[in-house]
Amino acid sequence: MPQCLANREDLILDVLDRTDSLTIEQMAERIPALSWNDLFETIDAMSRRGAIILRRRGFDYEISARRTAMQLPR
């Protein structure tokens, strides 16, 4: 069942709140309700907006949350 972009973004941010970073494959394993297409589309939109950080690590892409100074651990 397709979900709206805001709901997909919330799912991704919820996962990133519990971990520092994940590969796209790891994210797909944690959110099986999203198709690969939905996951890629959402990650792309969030990355372009600066809501998340997307980095290439070898042959993988790593996703991490963009944290503000107030969100960083002290």
Backbone atoms as SQL, in Angstrom:
CREATE TABLE atoms (id INTEGER PRIMARY KEY, chain TEXT, resi INTEGER, resn TEXT, atom TEXT, x REAL, y REAL, z REAL);
INSERT INTO atoms VALUES
  (1, 'A', 1, 'MET', 'N', 0.841, -1.166, 0.000),
  (2, 'A', 1, 'MET', 'CA', 0.000, 0.000, 0.000),
  (3, 'A', 1, 'MET', 'C', 0.897, 1.245, 0.000),
  (4, 'A', 2, 'PRO', 'N', 0.753, 2.116, -1.001),
  (5, 'A', 2, 'PRO', 'CA', 1.567, 3.323, -1.036),
  (6, 'A', 2, 'PRO', 'C', 1.236, 4.255, 0.127),
  (7, 'A', 3, 'GLN', 'N', 2.254, 4.885, 0.645),
  (8, 'A', 3, 'GLN', 'CA', 2.075, 5.830, 1.736),
  (9, 'A', 3, 'GLN', 'C', 2.480, 7.203, 1.247),
  (10, 'A', 4, 'CYS', 'N', 1.899, 8.253, 1.853),
  (11, 'A', 4, 'CYS', 'CA', 2.278, 9.592, 1.436),
  (12, 'A', 4, 'CYS', 'C', 3.712, 9.880, 1.870),
  (13, 'A', 5, 'LEU', 'N', 4.333, 10.838, 1.199),
  (14, 'A', 5, 'LEU', 'CA', 5.740, 11.155, 1.426),
  (15, 'A', 5, 'LEU', 'C', 6.016, 11.505, 2.882),
  (16, 'A', 6, 'ALA', 'N', 5.143, 12.284, 3.512),
  (17, 'A', 6, 'ALA', 'CA', 5.361, 12.687, 4.913),
  (18, 'A', 6, 'ALA', 'C', 5.399, 11.468, 5.828),
  (19, 'A', 7, 'ASN', 'N', 4.514, 10.500, 5.607),
  (20, 'A', 7, 'ASN', 'CA', 4.513, 9.284, 6.430),
  (21, 'A', 7, 'ASN', 'C', 5.783, 8.467, 6.215),
  (22, 'A', 8, 'ARG', 'N', 6.238, 8.389, 4.974),
  (23, 'A', 8, 'ARG', 'CA', 7.474, 7.654, 4.682),
  (24, 'A', 8, 'ARG', 'C', 8.665, 8.340, 5.342),
  (25, 'A', 9, 'GLU', 'N', 8.684, 9.669, 5.298),
  (26, 'A', 9, 'GLU', 'CA', 9.769, 10.411, 5.948),
  (27, 'A', 9, 'GLU', 'C', 9.763, 10.168, 7.452),
  (28, 'A', 10, 'ASP', 'N', 8.581, 10.154, 8.049),
  (29, 'A', 10, 'ASP', 'CA', 8.480, 9.881, 9.489),
  (30, 'A', 10, 'ASP', 'C', 9.036, 8.503, 9.827),
  (31, 'A', 11, 'LEU', 'N', 8.736, 7.502, 8.999),
  (32, 'A', 11, 'LEU', 'CA', 9.256, 6.154, 9.235),
  (33, 'A', 11, 'LEU', 'C', 10.785, 6.146, 9.204),
  (34, 'A', 12, 'ILE', 'N', 11.353, 6.814, 8.224),
  (35, 'A', 12, 'ILE', 'CA', 12.812, 6.861, 8.094),
  (36, 'A', 12, 'ILE', 'C', 13.439, 7.602, 9.268),
  (37, 'A', 13, 'LEU', 'N', 12.868, 8.738, 9.642),
  (38, 'A', 13, 'LEU', 'CA', 13.413, 9.508, 10.765),
  (39, 'A', 13, 'LEU', 'C', 13.294, 8.744, 12.077),
  (40, 'A', 14, 'ASP', 'N', 12.210, 7.989, 12.250),
  (41, 'A', 14, 'ASP', 'CA', 12.065, 7.167, 13.461),
  (42, 'A', 14, 'ASP', 'C', 13.195, 6.142, 13.559),
  (43, 'A', 15, 'VAL', 'N', 13.536, 5.512, 12.450),
  (44, 'A', 15, 'VAL', 'CA', 14.634, 4.537, 12.448),
  (45, 'A', 15, 'VAL', 'C', 15.962, 5.236, 12.737),
  (46, 'A', 16, 'LEU', 'N', 16.185, 6.387, 12.121),
  (47, 'A', 16, 'LEU', 'CA', 17.446, 7.108, 12.321),
  (48, 'A', 16, 'LEU', 'C', 17.581, 7.667, 13.734),
  (49, 'A', 17, 'ASP', 'N', 16.462, 7.899, 14.405),
  (50, 'A', 17, 'ASP', 'CA', 16.516, 8.359, 15.803),
  (51, 'A', 17, 'ASP', 'C', 17.126, 7.302, 16.715),
  (52, 'A', 18, 'ARG', 'N', 17.046, 6.028, 16.311),
  (53, 'A', 18, 'ARG', 'CA', 17.538, 4.925, 17.148),
  (54, 'A', 18, 'ARG', 'C', 18.940, 4.463, 16.788),
  (55, 'A', 19, 'THR', 'N', 19.530, 5.053, 15.748),
  (56, 'A', 19, 'THR', 'CA', 20.865, 4.635, 15.319),
  (57, 'A', 19, 'THR', 'C', 21.611, 5.817, 14.709),
  (58, 'A', 20, 'ASP', 'N', 22.909, 5.728, 14.665),
  (59, 'A', 20, 'ASP', 'CA', 23.698, 6.816, 14.082),
  (60, 'A', 20, 'ASP', 'C', 23.570, 6.869, 12.568),
  (61, 'A', 21, 'SER', 'N', 23.742, 5.726, 11.922),
  (62, 'A', 21, 'SER', 'CA', 23.651, 5.678, 10.470),
  (63, 'A', 21, 'SER', 'C', 23.361, 4.250, 10.023),
  (64, 'A', 22, 'LEU', 'N', 22.834, 4.147, 8.811),
  (65, 'A', 22, 'LEU', 'CA', 22.498, 2.852, 8.217),
  (66, 'A', 22, 'LEU', 'C', 22.767, 2.906, 6.725),
  (67, 'A', 23, 'THR', 'N', 22.998, 1.744, 6.141),
  (68, 'A', 23, 'THR', 'CA', 23.029, 1.676, 4.683),
  (69, 'A', 23, 'THR', 'C', 21.583, 1.635, 4.194),
  (70, 'A', 24, 'ILE', 'N', 21.408, 1.858, 2.908),
  (71, 'A', 24, 'ILE', 'CA', 20.057, 1.797, 2.345),
  (72, 'A', 24, 'ILE', 'C', 19.486, 0.391, 2.520),
  (73, 'A', 25, 'GLU', 'N', 20.323, -0.628, 2.359),
  (74, 'A', 25, 'GLU', 'CA', 19.857, -2.008, 2.529),
  (75, 'A', 25, 'GLU', 'C', 19.386, -2.261, 3.962),
  (76, 'A', 26, 'GLN', 'N', 20.129, -1.749, 4.937),
  (77, 'A', 26, 'GLN', 'CA', 19.721, -1.905, 6.339),
  (78, 'A', 26, 'GLN', 'C', 18.409, -1.177, 6.607),
  (79, 'A', 27, 'MET', 'N', 18.251, -0.006, 6.006),
  (80, 'A', 27, 'MET', 'CA', 17.007, 0.745, 6.174),
  (81, 'A', 27, 'MET', 'C', 15.840, -0.042, 5.577),
  (82, 'A', 28, 'ALA', 'N', 16.050, -0.646, 4.420),
  (83, 'A', 28, 'ALA', 'CA', 14.997, -1.438, 3.781),
  (84, 'A', 28, 'ALA', 'C', 14.594, -2.618, 4.658),
  (85, 'A', 29, 'GLU', 'N', 15.559, -3.227, 5.337),
  (86, 'A', 29, 'GLU', 'CA', 15.254, -4.347, 6.238),
  (87, 'A', 29, 'GLU', 'C', 14.431, -3.889, 7.439),
  (88, 'A', 30, 'ARG', 'N', 14.666, -2.674, 7.906),
  (89, 'A', 30, 'ARG', 'CA', 13.963, -2.164, 9.090),
  (90, 'A', 30, 'ARG', 'C', 12.581, -1.608, 8.769),
  (91, 'A', 31, 'ILE', 'N', 12.342, -1.278, 7.489),
  (92, 'A', 31, 'ILE', 'CA', 11.032, -0.756, 7.081),
  (93, 'A', 31, 'ILE', 'C', 10.512, -1.588, 5.907),
  (94, 'A', 32, 'PRO', 'N', 10.120, -2.827, 6.156),
  (95, 'A', 32, 'PRO', 'CA', 9.671, -3.688, 5.053),
  (96, 'A', 32, 'PRO', 'C', 8.363, -3.221, 4.408),
  (97, 'A', 33, 'ALA', 'N', 7.640, -2.316, 5.065),
  (98, 'A', 33, 'ALA', 'CA', 6.386, -1.814, 4.501),
  (99, 'A', 33, 'ALA', 'C', 6.625, -0.917, 3.287),
  (100, 'A', 34, 'LEU', 'N', 7.844, -0.398, 3.140),
  (101, 'A', 34, 'LEU', 'CA', 8.158, 0.467, 2.001),
  (102, 'A', 34, 'LEU', 'C', 8.787, -0.344, 0.878),
  (103, 'A', 35, 'SER', 'N', 8.344, -0.077, -0.334),
  (104, 'A', 35, 'SER', 'CA', 8.991, -0.697, -1.495),
  (105, 'A', 35, 'SER', 'C', 10.346, -0.022, -1.700),
  (106, 'A', 36, 'TRP', 'N', 11.216, -0.673, -2.481),
  (107, 'A', 36, 'TRP', 'CA', 12.511, -0.058, -2.788),
  (108, 'A', 36, 'TRP', 'C', 12.300, 1.299, -3.442),
  (109, 'A', 37, 'ASN', 'N', 11.344, 1.372, -4.363),
  (110, 'A', 37, 'ASN', 'CA', 11.082, 2.626, -5.064),
  (111, 'A', 37, 'ASN', 'C', 10.678, 3.725, -4.083),
  (112, 'A', 38, 'ASP', 'N', 9.752, 3.411, -3.176),
  (113, 'A', 38, 'ASP', 'CA', 9.314, 4.395, -2.178),
  (114, 'A', 38, 'ASP', 'C', 10.474, 4.823, -1.286),
  (115, 'A', 39, 'LEU', 'N', 11.291, 3.865, -0.874),
  (116, 'A', 39, 'LEU', 'CA', 12.426, 4.170, -0.008),
  (117, 'A', 39, 'LEU', 'C', 13.423, 5.083, -0.728),
  (118, 'A', 40, 'PHE', 'N', 13.803, 4.736, -1.959),
  (119, 'A', 40, 'PHE', 'CA', 14.760, 5.558, -2.711),
  (120, 'A', 40, 'PHE', 'C', 14.209, 6.955, -2.977),
  (121, 'A', 41, 'GLU', 'N', 12.941, 7.025, -3.379),
  (122, 'A', 41, 'GLU', 'CA', 12.321, 8.323, -3.666),
  (123, 'A', 41, 'GLU', 'C', 12.333, 9.219, -2.427),
  (124, 'A', 42, 'THR', 'N', 12.003, 8.638, -1.283),
  (125, 'A', 42, 'THR', 'CA', 11.939, 9.402, -0.042),
  (126, 'A', 42, 'THR', 'C', 13.328, 9.828, 0.422),
  (127, 'A', 43, 'ILE', 'N', 14.285, 8.916, 0.373),
  (128, 'A', 43, 'ILE', 'CA', 15.659, 9.251, 0.763),
  (129, 'A', 43, 'ILE', 'C', 16.210, 10.349, -0.146),
  (130, 'A', 44, 'ASP', 'N', 15.953, 10.251, -1.438),
  (131, 'A', 44, 'ASP', 'CA', 16.414, 11.265, -2.383),
  (132, 'A', 44, 'ASP', 'C', 15.824, 12.633, -2.044),
  (133, 'A', 45, 'ALA', 'N', 14.520, 12.692, -1.810),
  (134, 'A', 45, 'ALA', 'CA', 13.863, 13.965, -1.489),
  (135, 'A', 45, 'ALA', 'C', 14.398, 14.549, -0.185),
  (136, 'A', 46, 'MET', 'N', 14.558, 13.698, 0.820),
  (137, 'A', 46, 'MET', 'CA', 15.051, 14.170, 2.118),
  (138, 'A', 46, 'MET', 'C', 16.498, 14.652, 2.016),
  (139, 'A', 47, 'SER', 'N', 17.310, 13.963, 1.239),
  (140, 'A', 47, 'SER', 'CA', 18.710, 14.343, 1.071),
  (141, 'A', 47, 'SER', 'C', 18.825, 15.680, 0.339),
  (142, 'A', 48, 'ARG', 'N', 18.047, 15.853, -0.705),
  (143, 'A', 48, 'ARG', 'CA', 18.089, 17.101, -1.477),
  (144, 'A', 48, 'ARG', 'C', 17.647, 18.296, -0.639),
  (145, 'A', 49, 'ARG', 'N', 16.741, 18.063, 0.290),
  (146, 'A', 49, 'ARG', 'CA', 16.240, 19.112, 1.184),
  (147, 'A', 49, 'ARG', 'C', 17.167, 19.355, 2.367),
  (148, 'A', 50, 'GLY', 'N', 18.094, 18.443, 2.603),
  (149, 'A', 50, 'GLY', 'CA', 19.009, 18.579, 3.727),
  (150, 'A', 50, 'GLY', 'C', 18.471, 18.007, 5.024),
  (151, 'A', 51, 'ALA', 'N', 17.392, 17.231, 4.956),
  (152, 'A', 51, 'ALA', 'CA', 16.798, 16.639, 6.161),
  (153, 'A', 51, 'ALA', 'C', 17.617, 15.453, 6.671),
  (154, 'A', 52, 'ILE', 'N', 18.322, 14.790, 5.760),
  (155, 'A', 52, 'ILE', 'CA', 19.210, 13.682, 6.126),
  (156, 'A', 52, 'ILE', 'C', 20.517, 13.855, 5.366),
  (157, 'A', 53, 'ILE', 'N', 21.519, 13.102, 5.775),
  (158, 'A', 53, 'ILE', 'CA', 22.811, 13.117, 5.093),
  (159, 'A', 53, 'ILE', 'C', 22.977, 11.775, 4.388),
  (160, 'A', 54, 'LEU', 'N', 23.301, 11.818, 3.116),
  (161, 'A', 54, 'LEU', 'CA', 23.509, 10.617, 2.310),
  (162, 'A', 54, 'LEU', 'C', 24.954, 10.635, 1.827),
  (163, 'A', 55, 'ARG', 'N', 25.709, 9.593, 2.190),
  (164, 'A', 55, 'ARG', 'CA', 27.128, 9.506, 1.822),
  (165, 'A', 55, 'ARG', 'C', 27.398, 8.191, 1.104),
  (166, 'A', 56, 'ARG', 'N', 28.270, 8.260, 0.138),
  (167, 'A', 56, 'ARG', 'CA', 28.707, 7.029, -0.529),
  (168, 'A', 56, 'ARG', 'C', 29.864, 6.444, 0.268),
  (169, 'A', 57, 'ARG', 'N', 29.751, 5.169, 0.629),
  (170, 'A', 57, 'ARG', 'CA', 30.789, 4.439, 1.360),
  (171, 'A', 57, 'ARG', 'C', 31.132, 3.194, 0.554),
  (172, 'A', 58, 'GLY', 'N', 32.168, 3.293, -0.269),
  (173, 'A', 58, 'GLY', 'CA', 32.515, 2.163, -1.125),
  (174, 'A', 58, 'GLY', 'C', 31.410, 1.915, -2.133),
  (175, 'A', 59, 'PHE', 'N', 30.807, 0.729, -2.067),
  (176, 'A', 59, 'PHE', 'CA', 29.716, 0.385, -2.973),
  (177, 'A', 59, 'PHE', 'C', 28.351, 0.623, -2.350),
  (178, 'A', 60, 'ASP', 'N', 28.307, 1.103, -1.122),
  (179, 'A', 60, 'ASP', 'CA', 27.052, 1.333, -0.409),
  (180, 'A', 60, 'ASP', 'C', 26.807, 2.822, -0.216),
  (181, 'A', 61, 'TYR', 'N', 25.571, 3.140, 0.114),
  (182, 'A', 61, 'TYR', 'CA', 25.216, 4.496, 0.517),
  (183, 'A', 61, 'TYR', 'C', 24.787, 4.447, 1.967),
  (184, 'A', 62, 'GLU', 'N', 25.283, 5.391, 2.748),
  (185, 'A', 62, 'GLU', 'CA', 25.000, 5.461, 4.178),
  (186, 'A', 62, 'GLU', 'C', 24.084, 6.656, 4.435),
  (187, 'A', 63, 'ILE', 'N', 23.070, 6.431, 5.249),
  (188, 'A', 63, 'ILE', 'CA', 22.095, 7.461, 5.587),
  (189, 'A', 63, 'ILE', 'C', 22.262, 7.805, 7.054),
  (190, 'A', 64, 'SER', 'N', 22.277, 9.082, 7.356),
  (191, 'A', 64, 'SER', 'CA', 22.292, 9.502, 8.759),
  (192, 'A', 64, 'SER', 'C', 21.406, 10.730, 8.908),
  (193, 'A', 65, 'ALA', 'N', 20.947, 10.953, 10.124),
  (194, 'A', 65, 'ALA', 'CA', 20.088, 12.098, 10.399),
  (195, 'A', 65, 'ALA', 'C', 20.940, 13.353, 10.472),
  (196, 'A', 66, 'ARG', 'N', 20.401, 14.431, 9.999),
  (197, 'A', 66, 'ARG', 'CA', 21.061, 15.726, 10.166),
  (198, 'A', 66, 'ARG', 'C', 20.648, 16.227, 11.537),
  (199, 'A', 67, 'ARG', 'N', 21.610, 16.376, 12.405),
  (200, 'A', 67, 'ARG', 'CA', 21.312, 16.778, 13.780),
  (201, 'A', 67, 'ARG', 'C', 21.713, 18.230, 13.998),
  (202, 'A', 68, 'THR', 'N', 20.862, 18.940, 14.711),
  (203, 'A', 68, 'THR', 'CA', 21.188, 20.317, 15.069),
  (204, 'A', 68, 'THR', 'C', 22.064, 20.297, 16.306),
  (205, 'A', 69, 'ALA', 'N', 22.646, 21.419, 16.648),
  (206, 'A', 69, 'ALA', 'CA', 23.509, 21.503, 17.831),
  (207, 'A', 69, 'ALA', 'C', 22.757, 21.094, 19.094),
  (208, 'A', 70, 'MET', 'N', 21.476, 21.386, 19.167),
  (209, 'A', 70, 'MET', 'CA', 20.689, 21.031, 20.354),
  (210, 'A', 70, 'MET', 'C', 20.448, 19.530, 20.436),
  (211, 'A', 71, 'GLN', 'N', 20.490, 18.825, 19.305),
  (212, 'A', 71, 'GLN', 'CA', 20.226, 17.392, 19.292),
  (213, 'A', 71, 'GLN', 'C', 21.478, 16.558, 19.534),
  (214, 'A', 72, 'LEU', 'N', 22.646, 17.157, 19.415),
  (215, 'A', 72, 'LEU', 'CA', 23.885, 16.402, 19.579),
  (216, 'A', 72, 'LEU', 'C', 24.101, 16.026, 21.033),
  (217, 'A', 73, 'PRO', 'N', 24.601, 14.806, 21.281),
  (218, 'A', 73, 'PRO', 'CA', 24.889, 14.410, 22.658),
  (219, 'A', 73, 'PRO', 'C', 26.011, 15.264, 23.232),
  (220, 'A', 74, 'ARG', 'N', 25.955, 15.494, 24.514),
  (221, 'A', 74, 'ARG', 'CA', 26.975, 16.323, 25.183),
  (222, 'A', 74, 'ARG', 'C', 27.994, 15.477, 25.873);
